Amino acid sequence: MKIFFDLLPVILFFVGYKLFDIYIATAVAIGTTIALIIWSKFVLKHVDKMLMVNGAIVSVLGGITLLLHDKTYIMWKPTVLYWIGALVLFISNQFFQKNLIQQMMQKVLNPPPMIWKKLNWVWILFLVFLGIINLYVAMQFTENAWVNFKLFGVTTLMFAFMIAQTLILKDYLVNQSHDETPKDGD
């Protein structure tokens, strides 16, 4: 469900762009994100913090894009989101001794503490990298290339990063089987 929430506004932005233009796509992304927040609040009874942050960023930068009719602001949105994520990971770990990557992944991974610290730094660096590459593509390539990169490039990079992470950390995966003992009659 989370991946659906994360990708739906991006997919609908892409569709809105391909059918109309970047301004319609921006309005679609804002509307979709707000609709997901409302749906989460009333159906799931909980709104994910990242969805709220994304909603605020897309509403502000998307709103400026629509108000000024300047696509630059919506093109900055992924970078702002990635860098806020990196900053949150850094601050929570350095100043509050909370490793948010560990909190999110400890149900599936059980590495030693040093690995958690390294994993947190790897995520920080990866998010900073995504922000830089988004700016590079937005400023050096066509609008169409940036829109395609936003959906296909970033999604591919994210999946490749997570697959590599899983392969590297496979020895620390938590055994997911709930009952190892044979049942009566087995």
C-alpha positions, -999 to 999 in steps of 0.1 A, spaced: 0 0 0 28 24 8 44 20 -26 11 28 -41 8 60 -21 44 70 -30 40 63 -68 4 74 -75 10 111 -75 41 106 -97 23 84 -121 -7 107 -124 17 137 -128 33 118 -157 0 110 -173 -12 147 -168 20 159 -184 18 135 -214 -19 143 -220 -17 181 -213 12 200 -200 34 205 -169 9 229 -153 -20 205 -155 3 177 -143 13 199 -113 -24 205 -104 -30 168 -107 -1 160 -84 -13 185 -58 -49 172 -60 -38 136 -59 -16 141 -29 -42 160 -10 -68 133 -19 -44 106 -5 -39 126 27 -77 129 32 -83 93 23 -56 82 47 -71 103 75 -106 90 71 -102 55 59 -69 44 75 -73 67 105 -36 76 101 -16 99 78 20 89 72 44 117 81 62 114 47 29 118 29 22 149 49 57 163 41 53 155 5 18 171 5 32 203 20 61 205 -5 41 197 -36 14 222 -25 38 250 -18 62 245 -48 34 233 -71 12 263 -60 41 287 -68 45 269 -101 8 275 -110 7 310 -96 38 322 -114 34 299 -144 70 289 -139 79 252 -140 112 256 -122 95 253 -88 78 220 -94 111 207 -109 128 215 -75 102 196 -56 119 161 -57 152 176 -47 136 195 -17 119 162 -7 151 141 -9 172 167 9 146 171 37 147 133 41 185 133 42 184 161 68 159 143 90 180 111 89 211 131 98 196 153 126 177 124 142 208 103 143 234 130 152 214 150 177 187 126 191 206 93 188 176 79 168 185 59 137 153 61 117 165 36 91 169 11 120 134 19 133 119 14 98 138 -18 90 144 -36 123 116 -60 117 133 -74 86 170 -68 94 191 -76 125 226 -64 118 251 -52 145 249 -15 156 278 -4 133 259 -17 102 229 4 112 251 35 114 266 28 80 232 21 65 219 54 79 248 72 62 243 53 30 207 64 29 217 101 36 242 100 8 218 83 -16 191 110 -9 216 138 -14 227 121 -47 191 119 -59 186 155 -51 217 165 -71 209 143 -100 173 157 -101 186 192 -103 211 182 -130 185 166 -152 160 195 -146 185 221 -155 205 204 -183 178 184 -202 144 191 -217 113 193 -196 101 160 -212 134 143 -203 130 155 -167 94 142 -165 105 108 -179 135 108 -155 112 116 -125 91 85 -131 114 60 -147 149 71 -137 143 78 -101 121 47 -97 148 26 -113 176 41 -92 155 36 -60 147 -1 -68 184 -8 -78 195 8 -46 171 -13 -25 180 -45 -43 217 -38 -38 210 -30 -2 191 -63 2 219 -83 -15 246 -68 7 225 -72 39 210 -106 31 230 -123 59 212 -100 84 176 -108 72 153 -118 100 138 -152 96 102 -146 87 88 -181 95 65 -179 125 64 -216 134 93 -240 127 78 -269 146 58 -296 127 21 -296 133 2 -327 145 -3 -351 116 27 -338 97 
